[in-house]
Amino acid sequence: MKTIMLAVALLCCSTVFAAEEAQVEKSFKVFCKKWIRIIKKNKPNNVFCREDNGAYVAEYSSMGDEHNATIKKTVNKKTPYIGILKYREKVFRNKAATCKKAIAGPFAAAVDRNVTELFVFQRGKWQW
């Protein structure tokens, strides 16, 4: 009888934890959609210019359309979940004699890289 009661208790607890994890995962997907909108809105407008051996290099990065968002359970009660967002980012560059000319373009694709961002779930919401 004790074994049956223990099995029922474990089943109930695992169902509650699975429901909580599903809700946290759903909230992370919503959070990522908002975060991606912020990234895509700001990236092309943020051209960075630096001097490089007597010339100027202007560059900006752009996020691709595909991404992967997952969560992982932790043992820390203050941050019970970690959210992992992975995507591809392209860096575009232009080199010229002045910073103004470099920023004016034209830009060419220079680097294609993987990006992994980590977020913590604290006090019931995702933090960046």
Secondary structure, DSSP 8 states (H G I E B T S, - for coil): -HHHHHHHHHHHHHHHHHHHHHHHHHHHHHHHHHHHHHHHHHTTT--EEEEETTEEEEEEEEEEEEEEEEEEE-S-SSS-EEEEEEEEEEEEEEEESSHHHHHH---EEEEEEEEEEEEEEETTEEE-
